[in-house]
């Protein structure tokens, strides 16, 4: 039973004071409660229904083919800056009918539907009308979706047209991706009809690019002849301008004599003969001077032209010898000999043109601290000493992140197996120690993926092969363990391709392995894929032109000169018919830009 107050006036006074005190106490910390409607899309469903029934519609959009689309000004203006400006700043704000010139009726209907529903279906049939319409209405979401769709549709027969569309409508990412596609697939592109419709300026821009990837410079010459012959009456006068950008010295002397000189367009063009004489003189060693090489673009291999460089091995006779693989002609060639004998060194490329060979052991099997570098951009490249590491290391691994060179783990005579790591700053020319790995490791694999350095398997402080993996984040200077591999592996080759880390072959403590597994950071799972044709340990692994190459190594019986490559699209391994010149175990391999010094005669 509640007790009543004998003085009602006091009760009222007490209550008012309490409310005042509570209010004052909450001035600094007001209570809030925000409510959000869970079915916000229902509002647009209602608006869409009203539009379909032509209820409250205050604007009609008429296209050139007399198609009428009903809508609400406020809805259109809320989604499109184009409509917002139309209905606030221009004469159409007072009209209930607007003629939409330059708009395809199908595209406009789909875009208005999108404004009301948030949904749109992009197809091959409508994307080419939707993109310009979305660009005009400033519907950036739809424009981006159209560009993404077109990017997935790129092929040799349409890439030039897509490039033109991207350029016309300022689609930056699509413009870049279509240009790259044209450069990477030029041999197929120039055989299509779109290529013949290019202007002379566009042809010049294309064939003058250092990034053009072609199996041979002969293809560039053939593309120009095909383009000129398509409308020879008006185009043959442009031939000398085009010939200026064909790198004839990079073609064979036989091709120049049998194909170029015999081409009717060339025979009838006096100005073109200077380029032929220049190329023949180059082949005859008349113009192979450093001055000519440095100043003449026609002797410079295209930047997109890559080769595989292989360095080192276990045996003394291989400790200075290098060789390189030309995928265009499927041949291995001997390269520039190193100045230091190195067995099992680390190998990496920095700044595109600097090849570093790091540590290893010498002819007396002494661990090395020294580092040598090959500058491919030099007019006369040769191996030169660089700054030595802080720690002697053999059977180590190296990797490059943001043009910093990392040297990890390995072994030396004084310390045994190492867990330490260090980094080289090319700008300051200094090495410094970084955080140590969580595990002692040598005879392991390493690869860089998404600016993280992964170390895979190897041997630790026991004789058992490891299945553990960890990665280094340079921004945090920390090592983090990740999911263990499916198989214990020492001497595994490691490579990266299309955002995937590959662990290839190795030895599990009992058997030489042909098995391969992959790791995707997005899933955090190791997955077995197709096996190699040969079991191998201590092989070099590198990526070139969308394929994963595995080079050399050893099996149960001998060292290997065999090479095979993996195609992720078909999950198949194929033996490369060209074997290395030398059988190499613990070989370092990298992909480098082909320069004039890596030219097959």
C-alpha positions in Angstrom: 0.0 0.0 0.0 1.5 3.4 -1.0 1.8 6.1 1.5 0.2 9.4 0.5 1.8 12.7 1.3 0.1 14.9 3.9 1.3 18.0 2.0 0.4 17.8 -1.8 2.2 21.1 -2.4 5.5 19.7 -1.2 5.0 16.6 -3.5 4.6 18.9 -6.6 7.6 20.9 -5.6 9.8 17.8 -5.1 8.7 16.4 -8.5 9.6 19.6 -10.4 13.0 19.8 -8.7 13.7 16.1 -9.6 12.8 16.7 -13.2 15.0 19.8 -13.3 17.9 17.9 -11.8 17.5 15.0 -14.3 17.3 17.5 -17.2 20.4 19.4 -16.0 22.4 16.1 -15.5 21.7 15.1 -19.2 22.7 18.4 -20.8 26.3 17.1 -21.3 25.2 13.6 -22.4 21.9 13.7 -24.2 20.3 10.3 -24.8 19.7 9.4 -28.4 17.9 6.7 -30.3 18.1 6.4 -34.0 15.5 4.4 -36.0 16.2 3.2 -39.5 13.5 1.8 -41.7 14.5 -1.8 -42.5 12.6 -2.0 -45.8 13.8 1.2 -47.4 13.5 -0.3 -50.9 9.8 -0.5 -50.4 9.6 3.2 -50.8 11.0 2.9 -54.3 8.7 0.0 -55.1 5.8 2.3 -54.3 7.3 5.0 -56.5 7.8 2.5 -59.3 4.2 1.4 -59.0 3.0 5.0 -59.1 5.1 5.6 -62.2 3.8 2.5 -63.9 0.2 3.7 -63.2 1.2 7.3 -64.2 0.1 8.6 -60.8 1.6 11.9 -59.6 4.0 11.9 -62.6 5.0 15.4 -63.4 7.4 14.8 -66.3 7.3 12.9 -69.6 10.5 12.1 -71.4 10.2 11.7 -75.2 12.9 10.1 -77.3 13.6 10.7 -81.0 11.5 7.6 -81.9 8.5 9.1 -80.1 8.8 6.7 -77.1 7.2 8.4 -74.0 8.6 7.6 -70.5 6.6 8.8 -67.5 8.5 9.8 -64.3 8.7 12.1 -61.2 11.1 15.0 -61.4 12.1 14.7 -57.8 13.0 11.0 -58.2 15.1 11.6 -61.4 16.8 14.7 -59.9 17.7 12.8 -56.7 19.7 10.2 -58.7 21.1 12.0 -61.7 23.0 15.3 -61.6 22.0 15.7 -65.3 18.3 15.7 -64.3 18.9 17.8 -61.2 20.4 20.5 -63.3 17.6 20.2 -65.9 14.8 20.6 -63.4 16.4 23.4 -61.3 18.4 25.6 -63.6 17.0 25.3 -67.1 13.7 25.9 -68.9 12.7 22.3 -68.6 12.0 22.9 -64.9 8.6 24.4 -65.9 7.8 21.8 -68.6 6.0 18.5 -68.2 7.4 17.2 -71.5 11.1 17.1 -72.4 12.5 15.8 -75.7 15.6 13.7 -74.9 17.7 14.1 -78.1 20.7 11.8 -78.6 19.1 9.2 -76.3 18.3 5.6 -77.4 14.8 4.8 -76.1 15.8 1.4 -74.9 18.7 2.8 -72.9 16.7 5.6 -71.4 13.9 3.3 -70.3 16.5 0.9 -68.7 18.2 3.8 -66.9 15.0 5.3 -65.6 14.0 1.9 -64.4 17.4 1.7 -62.6 16.8 5.0 -60.9 13.5 3.6 -59.5 14.6 0.0 -58.8 18.4 0.0 -58.3 18.6 -2.9 -60.8 19.8 -3.1 -64.4 20.7 -5.9 -66.7 23.8 -5.4 -68.9 24.0 -7.5 -72.1 26.0 -7.6 -75.3 23.0 -6.1 -77.1 22.5 -3.1 -74.9 25.9 -2.2 -73.4 26.9 0.0 -76.3 23.8 2.2 -76.0 23.7 2.1 -72.2 27.3 3.4 -71.7 26.9 6.7 -73.5 23.5 7.3 -72.0 24.7 6.6 -68.5 27.7 8.9 -69.1 25.3 11.7 -70.2 23.0 11.3 -67.2 26.1 11.0 -64.9 25.0 7.7 -63.5 28.5 6.7 -62.5 27.4 3.3 -61.1 25.9 2.2 -64.4 28.8 3.6 -66.3 31.3 1.6 -64.2 29.2 -1.6 -64.6 29.2 -1.1 -68.3 32.9 -0.6 -68.4 33.5 -3.7 -66.3 31.2 -5.7 -68.5 33.1 -4.6 -71.7 36.4 -5.4 -70.0 35.3 -9.0 -69.7 34.3 -9.1 -73.3 37.7 -8.0 -74.7 38.8 -10.1 -77.6 41.0 -9.6 -80.7 38.1 -8.7 -82.9 36.5 -6.0 -80.7 39.3 -4.5 -78.5 40.0 -1.6 -80.8 36.4 -0.6 -80.9 36.1 -0.9 -77.1 39.2 1.3 -76.8 37.6 3.9 -79.0 34.4 3.8 -76.9 36.4 4.1 -73.7 38.3 7.1 -75.1 35.1 8.8 -76.3 33.4 8.5 -72.9 36.4 9.1 -70.7 36.4 5.6 -69.2 39.9 5.7 -67.8 40.2 2.1 -66.5 38.6 0.6 -69.6 40.9 2.7 -71.8 43.9 1.4 -70.0 42.8 -2.3 -70.0 41.8 -2.2 -73.6 45.1 -0.6 -74.6 47.0 -3.3 -72.7 44.9 -6.0 -74.3 45.7 -4.6 -77.8 49.4 -4.5 -76.9 49.5 -8.0 -75.5 47.5 -9.6 -78.4 48.8 -7.5 -81.3 49.6 -10.6 -83.4 45.9 -11.5 -83.4 44.5 -7.9 -83.4 46.2 -6.7 -86.6 44.6 -9.5 -88.6 41.1 -8.2 -87.9 38.9 -5.6 -89.7 39.0 -3.1 -86.8 42.8 -2.7 -87.3 42.2 -1.6 -90.9 39.9 1.2 -89.8 42.6 2.9 -87.6 43.9 6.3 -88.5 47.6 6.7 -89.4 48.1 8.5 -86.0 46.6 5.6 -84.2 48.8 3.1 -86.1 51.9 5.1 -85.3 51.0 5.3 -81.6 50.5 1.5 -81.5 53.6 0.3 -83.4 55.9 2.9 -81.7 55.0 1.6 -78.2 57.8 -0.1 -76.2 55.0 -2.1 -74.5 53.9 -3.8 -77.7 54.3 -7.6 -77.3 54.9 -9.4 -80.5 56.6 -12.8 -81.2 58.9 -11.0 -83.7 59.3 -7.6 -85.2 58.3 -9.2 -88.5 54.7 -9.1 -87.3 54.9 -5.3 -86.9 56.1 -4.9 -90.5 53.4 -7.2 -91.8 50.7 -5.3 -89.9 51.8 -2.0 -91.5 51.9 -3.5 -95.0 48.4 -4.9 -94.5 47.1 -1.6 -93.2 48.6 0.4 -96.1 47.3 -2.1 -98.8 43.7 -1.8 -97.5 43.6 1.7 -99.0 46.9 1.9 -100.8 45.9 4.9 -102.9 45.6 7.2 -100.0 47.9 5.4 -97.5 51.1 4.6 -99.4 52.4 8.1 -98.9 52.3 7.5 -95.1 54.5 4.4 -95.4 57.9 6.1 -94.7 56.4 7.6 -91.5 55.3 4.1 -90.4 58.6 2.5 -91.3 60.3 4.8 -89.0 58.7 3.0 -86.1 59.4 -0.6 -87.3 62.5 -2.0 -85.6 64.0 -3.7 -88.7 67.4 -4.3 -87.1 65.6 -6.7 -84.8 64.4 -8.9 -87.7 66.7 -11.4 -89.4 68.9 -10.5 -92.4 67.2 -13.3 -94.3 63.7 -11.8 -93.6 64.9 -8.4 -94.8 66.2 -9.8 -98.0 63.4 -12.2 -98.9 60.3 -10.4 -97.5 61.0 -6.7 -96.9 63.0 -6.0 -100.1 60.6 -8.0 -102.2 57.5 -6.2 -100.9 56.0 -4.1 -103.8 55.2 -1.2 -101.6 58.8 -1.0 -100.4 60.2 -1.3 -103.9 58.2 1.7 -105.0 59.1 3.8 -102.0 62.6 5.4 -102.2 62.4 6.9 -98.7 61.8 3.5 -97.1 65.1 2.1 -98.5 67.1 4.1 -96.0 65.6 2.0 -93.2 66.4 -1.2 -95.0 70.0 -0.1 -95.5 70.3 0.8 -91.9 69.1 -2.6 -90.8 71.4 -4.5 -93.1 74.4 -2.4 -92.0 73.5 -3.2 -88.4 73.5 -6.9 -89.2 76.8 -6.5 -91.0 78.3 -5.0 -87.8 78.8 -1.6 -89.4 76.5 0.3 -87.0 76.9 -1.8 -83.8 78.5 1.0 -81.9 77.4 2.1 -78.5 76.4 5.5 -79.9 74.0 3.8 -82.4 72.6 1.5 -79.8 71.9 4.3 -77.4 70.4 6.8 -79.9 68.4 4.7 -82.3 65.0 3.4 -81.2 64.8 0.9 -84.0 67.5 -1.2 -82.4 65.9 -1.2 -79.0 63.9 -4.3 -78.1 60.4 -3.5 -76.9 59.9 -3.2 -73.2 57.2 -5.9 -73.2 59.7 -8.4 -74.6 60.8 -10.7 -71.7 63.3 -13.5 -71.3 64.1 -15.9 -68.4 67.6 -15.5 -66.8 69.0 -18.5 -64.9 72.0 -18.1 -62.6 74.1 -20.5 -60.5 73.9 -24.1 -59.4 75.6 -26.5 -57.0 78.6 -27.5 -59.1 81.8 -25.4 -59.4 81.7 -25.2 -63.2 78.3 -23.5 -63.0 79.0 -21.1 -60.2 79.7 -18.2 -62.6 77.9 -19.3 -65.7 74.5 -17.9 -66.6 72.0 -18.6 -69.4 68.7 -17.2 -70.6 65.6 -18.6 -72.3 64.0 -16.9 -75.3 60.3 -18.1 -75.4 59.8 -16.7 -78.9 62.2 -19.2 -80.5 62.2 -21.7 -77.6 66.0 -21.7 -77.1 68.4 -21.3 -74.2 71.5 -19.1 -74.7 74.6 -18.5 -72.6 74.6 -15.1 -70.9 77.0 -12.7 -69.1 79.4 -14.6 -66.8 79.3 -13.5 -63.1 82.4 -12.1 -61.4 82.0 -14.2 -58.3 81.6 -17.9 -58.0 78.3 -18.6 -56.2 76.6 -21.8 -55.4 72.9 -21.7 -54.3 72.6 -17.8 -54.2 69.5 -15.7 -54.0 68.4 -13.9 -57.2 66.0 -11.0 -57.6 65.2 -8.0 -59.9 64.8 -4.4 -58.6 63.6 -1.3 -60.5 63.0 -3.5 -63.6 66.6 -3.4 -64.7 68.8 -4.3 -61.7 69.5 -8.0 -61.2 70.9 -8.8 -57.8 72.7 -12.1 -57.0 73.0 -12.5 -53.2 75.1 -14.6 -51.0 75.5 -18.4 -51.7 78.8 -20.2 -51.2 82.1 -20.0 -53.1 84.3 -22.7 -54.7 85.6 -23.7 -51.2 82.0 -24.0 -50.0 82.4 -21.0 -47.7 79.3 -18.9 -47.1 79.3 -15.6 -48.8 78.2 -12.1 -47.5 78.8 -10.4 -50.9 76.3 -9.2 -53.5 76.8 -8.6 -57.2 74.5 -6.6 -59.5 73.8 -6.5 -63.2 72.4 -3.2 -64.6 70.5 -4.1 -67.7 69.9 -0.5 -68.6 73.6 0.1 -69.0 75.0 0.5 -72.5 77.6 -2.1 -71.7 76.1 -4.2 -68.9 78.3 -6.4 -66.7 78.2 -7.8 -63.2 79.6 -5.5 -60.6 80.1 -5.7 -56.8 77.3 -4.2 -54.7 77.0 -3.6 -51.0 77.5 -6.8 -49.0 74.9 -8.2 -46.5 75.3 -7.9 -42.8 75.3 -11.7 -42.4 76.9 -14.5 -44.4 74.1 -16.6 -46.0 73.9 -19.6 -48.3 70.8 -21.6 -49.3 68.9 -18.4 -48.6 65.9 -16.8 -50.3 65.4 -13.2 -51.5 62.4 -11.1 -52.5 61.6 -7.6 -53.6 58.8 -5.4 -52.2 58.5 -1.8 -53.2 62.0 -1.8 -54.5 63.5 -3.0 -51.2 65.5 -6.2 -51.4 65.0 -8.7 -48.6 67.4 -11.6 -47.8 65.9 -14.2 -45.5 67.2 -17.3 -43.5 69.7 -19.7 -45.0 72.8 -21.1 -43.4 76.4 -20.3 -42.6 79.3 -22.1 -41.0 79.5 -20.1 -37.8 75.8 -19.8 -37.0 74.3 -22.9 -38.6 70.7 -22.6 -39.7 69.4 -19.0 -39.6 66.1 -17.3 -38.7 67.4 -13.8 -39.3 66.4 -11.5 -42.2 67.7 -8.2 -43.5 66.7 -5.6 -46.1 68.7 -3.5 -48.6 67.6 0.1 -49.4 68.9 0.9 -52.9 68.5 4.6 -52.3 70.8 4.7 -49.3 72.8 1.7 -50.3 72.5 0.2 -46.9 71.5 -3.1 -45.4 69.7 -3.3 -42.0 68.3 -6.1 -39.9 64.6 -6.7 -39.7 62.5 -9.0 -37.4 63.6 -12.6 -37.4 61.3 -15.4 -38.6 59.6 -17.5 -36.0 61.4 -20.6 -37.3 64.9 -21.4 -38.3 64.9 -22.1 -42.0 67.1 -23.1 -44.9 66.4 -25.0 -48.1 63.0 -23.3 -48.2 61.0 -21.5 -50.9 59.9 -17.9 -51.0 57.7 -15.7 -53.0 56.2 -12.2 -52.9 52.4 -11.8 -53.1 50.4 -8.6 -52.4 53.4 -6.9 -50.9 54.0 -9.7 -48.4 57.0 -12.0 -48.4 56.0 -15.7 -47.9 58.5 -18.4 -46.8 57.5 -21.9 -47.4 58.7 -25.2 -45.9 62.4 -26.0 -45.7 64.5 -27.5 -43.0 64.7 -26.1 -39.4 66.6 -27.3 -36.4 65.9 -30.9 -37.2 66.2 -33.1 -40.2 62.5 -33.2 -40.8 61.1 -31.3 -43.8 58.7 -28.5 -42.7 55.1 -27.9 -43.8 54.9 -24.5 -42.0 54.5 -21.2 -43.8 54.8 -17.7 -42.6 54.7 -14.2 -44.2 56.4 -10.9 -43.5 54.6 -7.6 -43.6 57.2 -4.8 -44.1 54.7 -2.1 -43.0 54.6 -3.8 -39.5 58.0 -5.5 -39.5 56.3 -8.7 -38.3 56.2 -12.4 -39.3 52.8 -14.1 -39.1 52.2 -17.9 -39.4 49.6 -18.9 -42.0 47.9 -22.2 -42.8 50.3 -25.2 -43.1 50.8 -26.9 -46.5 49.2 -30.2 -47.3 52.6 -31.8 -47.7 56.0 -31.4 -45.9 58.4 -29.9 -48.4 62.1 -29.0 -48.4 63.7 -27.6 -51.5 60.3 -26.6 -53.0 60.2 -24.1 -55.7 57.8 -21.2 -55.0 56.2 -18.8 -57.5 53.3 -16.4 -57.8 50.8 -16.1 -60.7 47.5 -14.2 -60.8 47.3 -13.6 -57.1 48.1 -17.2 -56.2 51.1 -18.6 -54.4 52.5 -21.9 -55.8 54.6 -24.5 -53.9 56.2 -26.8 -56.4 57.8 -30.2 -55.9 60.5 -30.6 -53.3 61.3 -33.5 -51.0 59.1 -34.6 -48.1 61.8 -36.5 -46.2 61.2 -39.8 -48.1 60.4 -39.0 -51.7 61.1 -36.5 -54.5 57.8 -34.8 -55.2 56.0 -34.0 -58.4 53.0 -32.6 -56.5 52.1 -29.0 -56.5 49.8 -27.0 -54.2 48.5 -23.4 -54.2 47.5 -20.9 -51.6 45.0 -18.1 -52.0 45.2 -15.4 -49.3 41.5 -14.7 -49.8 40.6 -18.2 -48.7 43.6 -19.0 -46.5 43.6 -22.6 -47.8 46.2 -24.7 -49.6 44.8 -26.7 -52.5 46.5 -29.5 -54.6 46.5 -29.0 -58.3 47.8 -31.0 -61.3 51.2 -32.7 -60.8 54.3 -32.0 -62.8 55.6 -34.4 -65.4 58.8 -34.9 -63.4 59.4 -35.1 -59.7 62.0 -32.4 -58.8 63.6 -30.6 -55.9 65.6 -27.4 -55.8 64.0 -26.1 -59.1 63.7 -22.5 -60.1 60.2 -21.1 -60.5 59.2 -18.0 -62.4 56.2 -16.5 -64.2 56.2 -15.4 -67.8 53.3 -14.6 -70.2 50.6 -16.1 -67.9 52.5 -19.4 -67.5 54.4 -20.8 -64.5 57.9 -22.1 -65.5 59.8 -24.7 -63.5 63.4 -24.9 -64.4 66.1 -27.5 -63.5 66.4 -29.0 -60.1 67.3 -32.6 -59.2 65.5 -35.9 -58.9 66.5 -39.2 -57.3 69.0 -40.0 -60.0 70.6 -36.8 -61.3 70.5 -33.0 -61.8 68.1 -31.8 -64.4 68.2 -29.6 -67.5 64.5 -30.2 -68.1 61.9 -27.3 -68.1 58.1 -27.5 -67.9 55.4 -24.9 -67.6 51.9 -24.8 -66.0 48.8 -23.2 -67.6 46.4 -22.3 -64.8 43.5 -22.0 -67.3 43.8 -25.7 -68.2 45.4 -27.0 -65.0 48.0 -28.8 -67.1 51.8 -29.1 -67.2 53.7 -29.2 -70.5 57.3 -30.1 -71.1 59.3 -27.3 -72.8 61.0 -28.9 -75.7 64.1 -26.8 -75.2 66.3 -28.0 -72.4 68.8 -25.8 -70.6 72.4 -25.9 -71.8 73.5 -27.0 -68.3 71.9 -29.3 -65.7 71.3 -27.0 -62.7 70.3 -27.7 -59.2 69.4 -24.8 -56.8 69.2 -22.5 -59.8 68.0 -18.9 -59.4 65.6 -17.7 -62.1 64.0 -14.3 -62.8 62.2 -12.7 -65.7 64.0 -9.7 -67.2 63.5 -7.2 -70.0 65.2 -8.2 -73.2 67.8 -5.7 -74.2 70.1 -5.7 -77.2 72.5 -7.8 -75.2 70.0 -10.6 -75.0 69.4 -11.0 -78.7 69.4 -14.2 -80.6 71.5 -14.1 -83.7 
